[in-house]
Amino acid sequence: MIASTRVLLAILIILGFYTELVAAPIAVRLVEGTAHGLLLVRSISGEILGHGDFLQVVHPDRIESRLVLRFKDGSLHDENVAFSQQGVFTMLRYRLVQRGPSFPETLDAVLDRKTRSYKVQSTRQGKEETLTGSIELPPDVYNGMPPMLLKNLGSGATETVHIVAFTPKPRMIQLEMVPVGTQRLSTGETARQGTRYALKPKLGAALRAFATLLGKSPDDQECVILTEDVPAFVRCDGPLYVKGPIWRIEMISPR
């Protein structure tokens, strides 16, 4: 059984490199700027698991965006992405740190477009592993950026981009962003209109079959964007790691 699992894992990794990499980057419709948003993390049952911050700073040549989630059990999800927005969005550098009991492993992963390199440090069940190497990032790789991309989609538009999944070895997969309906939102006594988007990882038929067999098939996510006038992020429901629980990340206001 162990031998057959290793064979399937090897095939899964090989097939991953043949995922279709041709797709267009997302055009900039709304320029990103300096921002600070307050976040809440809930379970699907509504239990508050933690709080966080969305921090964004503008530099002359790039935007630096950071999502920090701090869980009640001491766990941390810290996601940093630097990107440019000159006509189209381009991810320049990405780093993801996850640690604590809410996650199955300690992870520190870095992607760098300029140097075409990656470094992944992980610890699972006391076993430490460091992976380094080169990686070719197509123009539409958008780790840490889907919510801002959704604000820039045309009405009813479906777009397919790429993200790098860490298993812990980095593997390129497609991500389809599909509008799936409207969402009634309320602010006080005022009703507003939002759009629900499904974020669907696309592995291809062969790769999905092997991933499903191994229990490694990534789950879909759902995000809600306020689409009246100027679009704004409302919430996202989905896992923060492969086969993780569904958590809701939503904007809140200070009191």
N, C-alpha and C positions, 0 to 999 in steps of 0.2 A: 504493500500500500504506500509506504514511504517513497519507494523508488518510482512508482507511477505518478505520485504527486510531484516529485522533482521533475519528471519528464514533462508533465503538463505545465509546470511553472516555466520551464525553459521555452516551451512552445509559445506560451503566453507572452513572454518577453520578446521573443523573435517577431511574433505577429505584431506586437505593439510598435515596432520600428517601421512597419509597413502601413500604418494608419495614414490615410490620405492627408497630405499636408498643404494642399492648395486651397486657399480661401483668402478673401480680401479683408484688409484691416477695416475697422469701423471709422467712418467719417465723423469729424468733430462738428456737431450741430450746436452744442452748448459748451462753452469754455468752462473748465473747472477752475475754482479759485480757492482762496483760504477759507477753511471751515473747521468747526468743532461741533460734533454732534455727540449727544449722550445716548447710550445704548443699554438695553436690558436683554438678558438671556433667560428664556423660559423653556421648560420641558413641554411636550405635547399635552400634558395634563394641566399646564398652567403654573407649575411650581417655579418660583424664581430661583435660578441657578447661579446667577452672577450679574455683574454690571460691566460696562465698558465705555470706551471712547473711540470716536472716529476723528482723527486729526489730519488736517491737510494744510500744507504750506507751499506757497508758490516761490520758485526760484527763477532767475532769468532763462535758464535752459531746460527746466524740468519742473514737474510737480512731485512732491513727496507726500504719499498718502499712507496712513497707518491705522490699522484696526487692532485695538487692544481689548481683550476680554479677560476679566479677572473673576474666577469662580469662587464660590463660598468655600469649597474644599481646598483652596490654595492653588488650583490649577491655573495655567496661563496659556492663552492663545494670542500670539503677537505676530501680526502680518504687516510687512512693510513692502510697498511697491513705489518705485520711481518711474515716471513715464513722461513722455513728451506729447504735445497736442498741436502739432503743426500740420494742420489739414486733416490728419488722421491720428488716432491714438496709437502710441508705440510704447510698449513696456520696455524699460531700460534695465532695471535691476529689481530683483524680488528676493525677499527673505521671509521664511516662516519658522517660528519657534513655537513648539507645543511641549508642555510638560505638566506633570501632576497626575493625580489619580483619575481625572476625567478622561485621560487619553491612554491608549494601550501601550504607547511608547513615548520616550523623550525624543524629540525631533528638532534639528536645526538645519534647515536647507536653504541654500543660496543659489540663485541663477543670475548670470551676468551676460547681457547681450554683447557688450563691447569685447569682452575677452572670450566669448563663446565657451563659457565654463560653468560647471556646477560643482557644489560641494555639499554632501549630505552626511551629517553626523546623527546617528540614532542609537538608542539603547532600548532593547526589549528583553524582558525577563532576565535582566542583569548582563546581557551580552551586548557589548559595544561594537559599533561598526562605523567606519568612515569610508565614504565613496567619493571619488573625485574623477573628473574627466571633462571632455569637451561635448558640447551640445549645440546643434544648429537650431536657432529659434526663428521660425518663420515670422513674417511681419504681424500676424494676427494672434500671437500668443499673449494671453491676457490674465495671467494669474493675479488674483486679488482685485480685479477690475470689473467683473460682471455687473454689479449694481450701477456703476456710473455709465457703463455701456448701454444698459437698458434705457436710461434717460435720453440717449441719443439715437434710439431706433425710430424710424418713421412709423406712422400710425399703421398698426396691423402687420408690420414687417417681421419676418423671421430671418435670423442671421445665424451663421455657424462660424465659430472661432475655434481656437485651440487653447488648451491649458496643459500644464505639466503636472502629472500626478506623481507623488513620491510613494514608492511601494516596498522599501525605501528608495530603490533605484528610480531615477526620474524617467517617466514614460509619457510621451506625447499622446493626448487623446483629443478628439473633437468635442465641442460643447455647442449644442443647438439651443438657441434662445427663441422660444415660441410663445406668442401671446395666446392665452387660453380662455380669456373671458374678462369681464369687468368686475370691479369690486366696489361696493358701496362703502364709503368712509365717512366718518363724522368728526367734526371738531366742535365741541360744545353742542349747540343745537343746529349747526350747519351741516348739511349733507354734501359730500364731495364725491368725485368720480375717480376711481383708480383702475389700473390694468394689472391683471395677474399674468405673470410670465412663468412658464415652465423651463427650467434649465436641465437639458437632457444630455448626459454624456453619451457619445456615439462611439462604440468600439468596433463596429463592423460585425457581420454575422459570425465569422469564425472566432474572432477574439472574444465576442460576447458569450459564445457558447462555452469556451474554455473558462472564462472568468466566472460565469454562473456555476459551472461544475465545481470550481474551487471555492465558491462563496466569496469571490472578490469583485463581483459586478457592482460598480458604483451606483448609488441611488440618485433619482432625480431630485431637484430642488424647486421651490416655488418662491418667487419674489413678487412683491406688490409695489408698484410705482404710482404715486399721485400724478395723474396726467392732465390735470387742469392747468391751463396757462403755462407756468414754468414747472417742468417735471421735478419730483422730489422722491427720495427713497422713503419707504414706509416700513417694510419688514422683509425678511427672508426666512423661509423654513427649509431646513436641510441638515445633513451631517457635516461635521467639520473634519472628518477623516473617513476613509473607505469603510463601509459597513458600520459606521457609527450611528448613534441614536439621532432622531430628528429633533433639532433644537430650533427655537424661534429667536431670531435677533431682530429687535425692533427699536425704533427711535422713541425716546421719552423726553419730557420737558422737566427742567428743574423746578422744585417747589420750595 
